[in-house]
């Protein structure tokens, strides 16, 4: 199986009749206001930002595997600007026999972060026929800018 592309967006809409997908509000940067009660917590550790977004990926089967089921394990990992892993989860992707391609959608419902800066979403996948090692197939930047309300000081 081959990874073709991945995109971060606020949401996606699938039209089942046309077999198309619309990516709504593609994300490159998030501007996040920190609630007053979380300002003092910044130096103590990660703060959880309530933001929903999707990772949409497009995968294709190798030509010699078109007539059989193919399943791979995909690992999705979020990293902070300092390369600290913030979140990870695995997803199984299966392309049934007779199909050439598939789209996968992964929903993020909040993210724990330590600081502003360019965060990375890494997509890794394990090809069971090639040793079973996870390898990075995409690395998407997401610039997160934290803003503190005027008149507030960080301890």
Buried (B, 14 or more C-beta within 10 A) or exposed (E): BEBEEBBBBBBBEEEEEEEEBEBEEEBEEBEBEBEEEBBEBBEEEBBEBEBEBBBBBBBBBEEEBEEEEBEBBBBBBBBBBEEEEBBEEEBEBEBEEEEEEBBBBBEBEEBEBBBBBEBBBBBBBBBEEEEEEBEEBBEBEBBBEBEBEEEEEEE
